[in-house]
């Protein structure tokens, strides 16, 4: 499936004979009478001038008609080629000239062909952040120029397209870009290092954003400032997006300026580069951050390792260093021997000494 946008122009109010007219759109593939779904385009009010359709890749035909309570107008028909069709080529070149802030003159040269029924001129403002209304005008087959004024403003880049038409079928188009008035860019490009060697550096940059360009970039100026020498100026063509500086050694500060026909942009962001065995300052920062993080993670792991070890394998104290080893282990006790009810004597015996003598025969012990 493919997304198709249909555009049309409403009739002037003076030609509308009803206060509440509406549009009808229907489409079908070539050779089929079955209408395709056009829910995205219905219903349409009299103020609508476009709609978006989802169509198959085959060749399709779409009709637009206006309706009111009294009936339906004759339909306008357009053929949408298939994605594999090759459009006939008739245009040789197209040029656009700015007349003033709100006028553009479009000229074209076409091959002579009796099959060409008309020329269709389209224009719209280009933008990377917004969507602008497209405008168009259909001219006769013998026309070769037009002055467009609708929706033309200074500092905006317009894409202008001229397309020959063969009745309801379009031919191959040619397009050009143009400004009604150019101004100096409002921002400069930002260079970055693409490659760095011992004595050279390759710079790369993105184009100035379209909304800040305000004109065609004709060339760039590189300003290279070293620590000791005077600034070096290098001019780079406007269609280039990279440049190599060689024969460098030491610290350099680099910035860029973009130029249009109306003037130069402000300086872009400054880039510091060290050439000659030392890496870029930004590279040092980016390389040091992972190293510092790795060291912190390893220290944290070691700390947790000690905690885990203490919980799973606690330290067993050495008995030889216990306070019990200094205690006096000698235990004293007394043995009393009675003979015939009289006290015979007593001995003091330690746990390390031999046991007391055996009692004499006939003696009683308790």
C-alpha positions as CSV (number, residue, x, y, z in Angstrom):
1,X,0.0,0.0,0.0
2,X,1.0,3.6,-0.5
3,X,0.0,7.0,0.9
4,X,-1.4,9.5,-1.7
5,X,-2.4,13.1,-1.2
6,X,-5.1,14.6,-3.5
7,X,-5.2,18.4,-4.0
8,X,-7.9,20.5,-5.6
9,X,-9.2,24.1,-5.7
10,X,-12.6,25.0,-4.7
11,X,-15.0,27.0,-6.9
12,X,-15.3,30.7,-6.1
13,X,-18.2,31.5,-3.8
14,X,-19.9,33.3,-6.6
15,X,-20.2,30.0,-8.6
16,X,-21.5,27.9,-5.7
17,X,-25.3,27.9,-5.9
18,X,-25.9,26.3,-2.6
19,X,-24.8,27.3,0.9
20,X,-24.0,23.7,2.0
21,X,-22.2,21.9,-0.8
22,X,-19.8,19.0,-0.1
23,X,-17.3,16.9,-2.0
24,X,-17.3,13.3,-3.0
25,X,-14.2,11.2,-3.8
26,X,-14.1,7.7,-5.3
27,X,-11.1,5.6,-6.5
28,X,-10.7,2.3,-8.2
29,X,-7.9,0.3,-9.7
30,X,-7.5,0.1,-13.5
31,X,-9.8,-2.5,-15.1
32,X,-11.9,-2.9,-11.9
33,X,-15.3,-1.5,-11.2
34,X,-15.0,-2.1,-7.4
35,X,-14.5,1.1,-5.6
36,X,-11.7,1.3,-3.1
37,X,-12.1,2.4,0.5
38,X,-11.9,6.2,0.7
39,X,-13.0,6.6,4.4
40,X,-10.0,8.9,5.1
41,X,-11.4,11.4,2.6
42,X,-15.1,11.4,3.5
43,X,-17.0,13.4,4.4
44,X,-15.4,16.6,3.0
45,X,-16.8,20.1,3.4
46,X,-16.6,22.9,0.9
47,X,-13.6,24.4,2.7
48,X,-11.4,21.3,2.2
49,X,-8.8,21.4,-0.5
50,X,-6.9,18.1,0.1
51,X,-7.2,14.6,1.6
52,X,-4.9,11.6,2.2
53,X,-5.6,8.2,0.8
54,X,-4.1,4.7,1.2
55,X,-4.1,3.1,-2.2
56,X,-2.6,-0.1,-3.6
57,X,0.6,0.0,-5.8
58,X,-1.4,-0.7,-9.0
59,X,-2.6,2.0,-11.4
60,X,-5.6,3.8,-10.0
61,X,-8.2,6.4,-11.1
62,X,-9.8,8.9,-8.7
63,X,-12.8,11.2,-9.3
64,X,-13.8,14.3,-7.4
65,X,-17.3,15.8,-7.6
66,X,-19.3,18.4,-5.7
67,X,-22.8,17.7,-4.4
68,X,-25.7,19.8,-3.1
69,X,-29.4,19.0,-2.5
70,X,-30.0,19.8,-6.2
71,X,-27.6,17.2,-7.6
72,X,-24.0,16.3,-8.4
73,X,-21.5,18.3,-10.5
74,X,-19.6,16.6,-13.4
75,X,-16.6,14.8,-11.9
76,X,-12.9,15.7,-12.3
77,X,-10.7,12.7,-12.9
78,X,-7.1,12.0,-12.3
79,X,-5.0,8.9,-13.0
80,X,-2.4,7.8,-10.4
81,X,0.4,5.7,-12.1
82,X,1.5,2.5,-10.5
83,X,4.8,2.3,-8.6
84,X,6.4,0.6,-11.6
85,X,5.2,2.9,-14.4
86,X,7.8,5.1,-16.2
87,X,6.5,8.6,-16.8
88,X,7.2,10.1,-20.2
89,X,10.0,12.7,-20.3
90,X,9.3,16.1,-21.9
91,X,11.0,18.8,-19.8
92,X,14.6,19.9,-20.6
93,X,15.2,22.4,-17.8
94,X,13.5,24.5,-15.1
95,X,14.8,27.8,-13.6
96,X,13.5,30.1,-10.8
97,X,14.3,33.8,-10.4
98,X,13.4,35.9,-7.4
99,X,11.7,39.1,-8.4
100,X,11.1,40.5,-4.9
101,X,10.4,39.2,-1.4
102,X,7.0,37.7,-2.5
103,X,7.4,36.9,-6.1
104,X,9.2,34.1,-8.0
105,X,9.4,33.7,-11.7
106,X,9.4,30.1,-13.0
107,X,10.6,29.3,-16.5
108,X,10.9,25.9,-18.2
109,X,11.8,24.4,-21.6
110,X,10.0,21.4,-22.9
111,X,10.3,19.2,-25.9
112,X,7.6,19.8,-28.6
113,X,5.0,17.1,-28.2
114,X,1.4,17.2,-29.4
115,X,0.5,14.8,-26.6
116,X,1.1,17.4,-23.8
117,X,-2.2,18.8,-22.7
118,X,-1.0,21.1,-19.9
119,X,1.7,21.9,-17.4
120,X,1.3,21.7,-13.6
121,X,3.5,24.0,-11.4
122,X,3.7,23.2,-7.7
123,X,5.6,25.0,-4.9
124,X,5.9,24.7,-1.2
125,X,8.2,25.8,1.6
126,X,10.7,23.2,2.9
127,X,11.1,22.7,6.6
128,X,12.6,20.2,9.0
129,X,10.3,21.0,11.8
130,X,7.0,22.3,10.3
131,X,4.6,21.4,7.5
132,X,3.7,24.1,5.0
133,X,0.7,24.2,2.6
134,X,1.5,23.1,-1.0
135,X,0.3,25.4,-3.8
136,X,-0.2,24.6,-7.4
137,X,-1.3,26.1,-10.8
138,X,-2.3,24.4,-14.0
139,X,-1.3,26.1,-17.3
140,X,-1.9,25.5,-21.0
141,X,0.3,23.2,-23.1
142,X,2.0,26.2,-24.8
143,X,2.9,28.0,-21.5
144,X,6.6,28.3,-20.6
145,X,6.7,30.6,-17.5
146,X,4.6,31.7,-14.5
147,X,5.1,34.3,-11.7
148,X,4.0,32.7,-8.4
149,X,3.1,34.9,-5.4
150,X,0.8,32.8,-3.3
151,X,2.5,31.7,0.0
152,X,5.9,33.2,-0.9
153,X,7.9,34.7,1.9
154,X,11.6,35.7,2.3
155,X,14.2,33.5,4.1
156,X,12.2,30.4,3.3
157,X,13.5,27.7,0.9
158,X,10.9,26.7,-1.7
159,X,10.8,23.6,-3.8
160,X,9.3,24.4,-7.2
161,X,8.2,21.5,-9.5
162,X,7.0,21.6,-13.1
163,X,5.3,18.5,-14.5
164,X,3.8,18.0,-18.0
165,X,0.4,16.3,-18.2
166,X,-1.0,14.1,-20.9
167,X,-4.7,14.5,-20.4
168,X,-5.2,12.9,-17.0
169,X,-1.8,11.2,-16.8
170,X,1.3,13.0,-15.4
171,X,4.7,13.1,-17.1
172,X,8.2,13.2,-15.5
173,X,8.7,16.3,-13.3
174,X,11.7,18.6,-12.8
175,X,12.3,20.4,-9.5
176,X,14.5,23.3,-8.3
177,X,14.9,25.1,-4.9
178,X,14.7,28.8,-4.6
179,X,14.6,31.7,-2.1
180,X,12.7,35.0,-2.7
181,X,15.3,36.7,-0.6
182,X,18.4,35.2,1.1
183,X,19.9,36.3,4.4
184,X,22.9,35.4,6.4
185,X,22.7,32.1,8.3
186,X,21.7,32.5,12.0
187,X,24.0,29.7,13.2
188,X,27.4,28.3,12.2
189,X,28.2,24.6,11.7
190,X,29.6,22.5,14.5
191,X,32.8,20.6,13.6
192,X,33.7,17.2,15.1
193,X,36.8,15.0,14.8
194,X,36.3,12.1,12.5
195,X,40.0,10.9,12.4
196,X,43.1,11.9,14.4
197,X,46.7,11.0,13.6
198,X,50.1,12.1,14.8
199,X,50.2,15.2,12.6
200,X,46.7,15.5,11.0
201,X,43.0,15.7,11.8
202,X,39.9,15.0,9.7
203,X,37.0,17.3,10.6
204,X,33.3,16.5,9.8
205,X,30.2,18.6,10.3
206,X,26.5,18.5,9.7
207,X,24.7,21.1,7.4
208,X,23.3,24.1,9.1
209,X,19.6,23.4,9.9
210,X,17.3,24.4,7.2
211,X,15.4,26.9,9.4
212,X,18.7,28.6,10.3
213,X,20.2,28.5,6.8
214,X,18.2,31.4,5.2
215,X,19.9,30.9,1.9
216,X,22.2,28.7,-0.2
217,X,25.5,27.8,1.5
218,X,28.2,28.9,-1.0
219,X,31.2,28.1,1.1
220,X,32.6,27.5,4.7
221,X,35.5,29.2,6.4
222,X,37.6,27.3,8.8
223,X,39.6,29.2,11.5
224,X,42.5,27.3,13.0
225,X,44.2,29.0,16.0
226,X,47.4,27.5,17.5
227,X,49.0,28.4,20.7
228,X,51.8,30.5,19.2
229,X,51.0,31.2,15.5
230,X,48.5,33.6,14.0
231,X,45.1,32.1,13.0
232,X,45.0,30.2,9.7
233,X,42.0,30.6,7.4
234,X,40.8,27.8,5.1
235,X,38.0,28.1,2.6
236,X,35.9,24.9,2.0
237,X,33.3,24.6,-0.8
238,X,29.7,24.7,0.3
239,X,28.8,21.2,-0.8
240,X,31.6,19.7,1.4
241,X,30.9,18.2,4.8
242,X,34.5,17.1,5.8
243,X,38.0,18.5,5.5
244,X,41.5,17.2,6.4
245,X,44.1,19.5,8.1
246,X,47.7,18.2,8.0
247,X,51.1,19.3,9.2
248,X,49.8,20.0,12.7
249,X,51.5,19.7,16.1
250,X,50.3,20.9,19.4
251,X,47.0,22.4,20.6
252,X,44.5,24.0,18.2
253,X,41.2,25.8,18.6
254,X,39.0,25.5,15.5
255,X,35.6,27.0,14.6
256,X,33.6,27.4,11.4
257,X,31.5,30.1,9.6
258,X,29.0,29.4,6.8
259,X,28.4,31.9,4.0
260,X,25.4,32.6,1.8
261,X,25.0,35.2,-1.0
262,X,23.7,37.6,1.7
263,X,26.5,37.2,4.3
264,X,28.2,35.1,6.9
265,X,26.9,33.3,9.9
266,X,28.0,33.7,13.5
267,X,31.0,31.5,14.5
268,X,30.0,28.0,15.3
269,X,31.0,26.1,18.5
270,X,34.7,26.0,19.3
271,X,36.6,22.7,19.0
272,X,39.8,22.0,20.9
273,X,42.2,19.5,19.3
274,X,45.6,18.3,20.5
275,X,47.7,16.8,17.7
276,X,51.1,15.0,18.1
277,X,51.0,11.9,20.4
278,X,48.2,13.4,22.5
279,X,44.6,12.6,22.0
280,X,41.7,14.9,21.7
281,X,40.6,16.6,25.0
282,X,37.1,15.2,24.6
283,X,38.5,11.8,24.0
284,X,40.5,11.9,27.2
285,X,37.3,12.7,29.2
286,X,35.3,9.9,27.6
287,X,38.1,7.4,28.1
288,X,38.7,8.4,31.7
289,X,35.1,8.1,32.8
290,X,34.8,4.4,32.1
291,X,38.2,3.8,33.8
292,X,37.1,5.6,37.0
293,X,33.8,3.8,37.0
294,X,35.6,0.4,36.7
295,X,37.9,1.2,39.6
296,X,35.0,2.2,41.8
297,X,33.1,-1.0,40.9
298,X,36.1,-3.1,41.7
299,X,36.6,-1.4,45.1
300,X,32.9,-1.9,45.9
301,X,33.2,-5.6,44.9
302,X,36.2,-6.1,47.2
303,X,34.4,-4.5,50.1
304,X,31.4,-6.7,49.6
305,X,33.7,-9.7,49.3
306,X,35.1,-9.1,52.8
307,X,31.6,-8.8,54.2
308,X,30.5,-12.1,52.5
309,X,33.6,-13.9,53.7
310,X,33.0,-12.8,57.3
311,X,29.4,-14.0,57.2
312,X,30.1,-17.4,55.6
313,X,33.5,-18.2,57.1
314,X,33.9,-16.4,60.4
315,X,37.3,-16.3,62.0
316,X,38.0,-19.0,64.6
317,X,40.1,-17.8,67.5
318,X,43.4,-19.6,68.4
319,X,43.0,-21.3,71.8
320,X,46.7,-20.7,72.5
321,X,46.0,-17.0,72.6
322,X,42.9,-17.4,74.8
323,X,42.8,-15.8,78.3
324,X,42.1,-19.3,79.6
325,X,45.7,-20.3,78.9
326,X,46.9,-18.0,81.7
327,X,44.7,-19.5,84.4
328,X,46.2,-21.6,87.3
329,X,45.1,-25.2,86.6
330,X,46.3,-26.7,89.9
331,X,43.4,-27.9,92.1
332,X,44.0,-28.6,95.8
333,X,42.0,-31.0,98.0
334,X,42.4,-32.8,101.3
335,X,42.2,-36.5,102.1
336,X,41.3,-37.4,105.7
337,X,42.1,-40.9,107.0
338,X,40.5,-42.2,110.2
339,X,41.8,-45.2,112.1
340,X,39.6,-46.5,114.8
341,X,37.6,-43.3,114.9
342,X,40.7,-41.1,115.5
343,X,42.1,-38.7,113.0
344,X,45.4,-40.1,111.7
345,X,46.5,-37.3,109.4
346,X,45.8,-35.2,106.3
347,X,47.6,-34.7,103.0
348,X,47.3,-31.9,100.5
349,X,47.3,-33.3,96.9
350,X,47.2,-31.5,93.6
351,X,45.8,-32.8,90.4
352,X,49.4,-33.1,89.0
353,X,50.7,-35.0,92.0
354,X,50.5,-38.7,92.5
355,X,47.5,-40.1,94.4
356,X,47.7,-40.5,98.2
357,X,49.0,-43.8,99.6
358,X,46.6,-46.7,100.0
359,X,45.0,-47.0,103.5
360,X,46.5,-49.5,105.9
361,X,45.0,-52.9,106.3
362,X,42.1,-52.8,108.7
363,X,41.5,-49.1,108.4
364,X,38.1,-47.8,107.4
365,X,37.7,-45.0,105.0
366,X,34.9,-42.6,104.4
